[in-house]
Amino acid sequence: MEYDVSLFKEKANRKARKIWIIFAVLLSINYGSDIANGLSTVPYYITFLLLCWIPLISGEILLRTKGYSTDLYKYDLAIGYGIFYTFLLCTTPSFIAFTYILPLTSLFVIYKDKSFMVTCGIANSIIIIISSVYRYMNGFNSMDDIKNYQLELSCIVLCYICYVISINHLNESDGALTDSIKSDLNRVVKTVGQVKTASNSIMEGITVVRELASENSHGANIVVNSMNNLENNNSNLQSTTSSSNEMTSDINAQVSHVSEMIKQMVRLTEESGEHTRISSSDLESLIATANTMADLSSEIDKILKEFKNDFQMVKEETGTIESISSQTNLLALNASIEAARAGDAGKGFAVVADEIRSLSNDTKSSSGQIRQSLQHLEETSEKMTSSMEETIELIKLTLEKVTKAGNNIKKIANDTIHLSDNIKIIDTAMKEVESSNHHLVNNLEQVSDIVTDMTASISDSNDISKRMLSKYDESAGNINSIESVVESLMCELGTGGFMVIDDVKPGMKLTIKPDENNNYHGEIISRKDNTLTVKLDDNLTLSEDRDCKLHVTVGNVIYCWNSVKVSSDKNIPSQYKIQTNSLPVIANRRKYSRIDLSNTCTITIPGSDDKISGTLDNLSANGFAFFTNDNFFMDNKGIDISIEIDKFALPNHNKLSGRVIRCSENDGVYIVGCQMPDDDTIIRDYIHKRNKK
């Protein structure tokens, strides 16, 4: 509990007030019973009540107007109760009434005011003497009364002497204790200063280790993901290789089968070539036969034509026979006529004539039949001639087709010979492919074995990476635990009053919060006692002094004031005065998410014209890291720098400032980590949006 003089004065006044009220109530009840018993009069009791309660009421008014911690209350208590105490001693017949002051005076010890107690003792002794004289003059003057008066004065004086001695002892004890506390406090303050410095160093180290652990964890995650992908790819490759191996074996078997089939094809093709040659010879014979048939057909045609001519001659001769038959018949008729004329002499001639007529009729009949047969033969001959002509035409067409077929078959025979040669070449090539496939199968088996070994190695590496990642997680957990302990320690130091305004230095970044919706960022220019002169990035309009919240970034922690007075600097519009009247509350700086970036950047050292080229590694709302080939930062940790990021997604936030907190070297490349003096909410929101995609 913090020591506050006003607080303890208030507590002392409240305790004295309670005792005074209780004592006044008890006395009022006690003397009220005397009225009921007839031992006192009403006017006396009214005077008693007025003298008892009026000082108490005036003291109450004093506390409420001057405050409960006012020093005047003890004097009101002493004077008011002293008047009432004097009235009691002078009017009461009881010799123990002098003890009514003792409960209240013993309470005065809590004020530990020696001078006040001596003054009260002198006043109380004077009251005892005055009351003794008053009572002596009113008849209480016996030797016992005088002894009582002496006893009362001696008792009061002795009590006050004891009070003063007790107060002296308490003050000496408190002084010695205070001196001891001061001595211890000096050591504590010195130790606390060392603890603050060590805590800041620990926090800086923790920040560095946390960032490294975060980066290593991030890198380990990437490695694990890559190893998982590689393991999956290798598994797929192994599966594909095994499948390819199996397929190659199948292909090998199929190639062997195809090779055997090609061998059979070659054999069949050779046989087909032989058959084709035979067919070609047969076709040649067929062509010769067809030619012979054509010749024979020509001869038949010639014979038929001769037959036709002969037939025509027969026909003509048959006509002659018919003519002769007709004449014979006519002669027979004439002979019959002449025989009839001759009578009996011509009967024999008539018989002959009849026979001739009969023969002529028969000849005519036979000639008719011959003519009919010849006519039928002529028709048949014409049909035969037509058929033979059609046959000859068909034989000619067949001869042409057979000739073409013979030519085609010769070509087929030639193509078959070429095909046979090509198939022999293919057979040789397939044998070579078969041999190559054997080698391929062997190679794939070796690749499969290698992939199996690689998969096992990758699996082991993956397990190791996961174990490393778990170690990083454990380290991060331990770092967080250490950070929490140090943070609690620093918060305790802040609560204990060791984090003070003296820690705030010019150049530190601050945030003023007039309300929950508005923040004004700036920088401390100077400090004098509890007053800060600051410069804000944006103007804060103030018509009068305003209560605001104040956050100041002090290294790895933030000093927070919930109530400060902010006023405008009339001389410089952009400057403001901040009055702090309390100790700050300590809060650790937030841990923000980071993203990986590879933008080029230019690093500038304040006060130097040198420019250093680098490449951004990662970025968060209160820190960044970059790669560079310049070893400048190895020996310059703790310096302030500024960087300008090329082609940054936030053009208005591409210039950042920070303090170098770490630098490590990897094959000539230096990895530099920096902490920003203030948290950038724009970058925080940008990273948050990117991480959500």
Buried (B, 14 or more C-beta within 10 A) or exposed (E): EEEEEEEBBBEBBBEBBEBBBEBBEEBBEEBBEBBEEEEBEEEBBEEBBEBBBEBBEEBBEBBEEEBBBBEBBBBBBBBBBBBBBBBBBBBBEEBEBBEBBBEBBBBBBBBBBBEBBBBBBEBBBEBBBEBBEBBBEEEBEEEEBEEBBEEBBEBBBEBBEEBBEBBEEBBEEEEEEEEEEEEEEEEBEEEBEEBBEEBBEBBBBBBBBBBBBBBBBBBBEEBBEEBBEBBEEBBEBBEBBBEBBEEBBEBBEEBBEBBEEBBEBBEBBBEBBEEBBEBBEEBBEBBEEBBEBBEEBEEBBEEBEEBBEEBEEBBEEBEEBBEBBBEBBEBBBEBBEEBEEBEEEBEEBBEBBBEBBEBBBEBBEEBEEBBEEBEEBBEEBEEBBEEBEEBBEEBBEBBEEBBEBBEEBBEBBEEBBEBBEEBBEBBEEBBEBBEEBEEBBEEBBEBBEEBBEBBEEBBEBBEEBBEBBEBBEEBBEEBBEBBEEBBEBBBEBBEEEBBEBEBBEEEBBBBBBBEEEEBBBBBBBEBEEBBBBBBBEEEBEEEEEBEBBBBBBBBBBBBBBEEBBBBBBEEEEBBBBBEBEEBBBBBBBEBBEBBEBEBBBBBBBEEEEEEBEBBBBBBBBBBBBBBBEEEBBEEEBEBBBBBBBEEBEEEEEBBBBBBBBBBEEEEEEBBBBBBBBBBBEEBBEBBEEEEEE
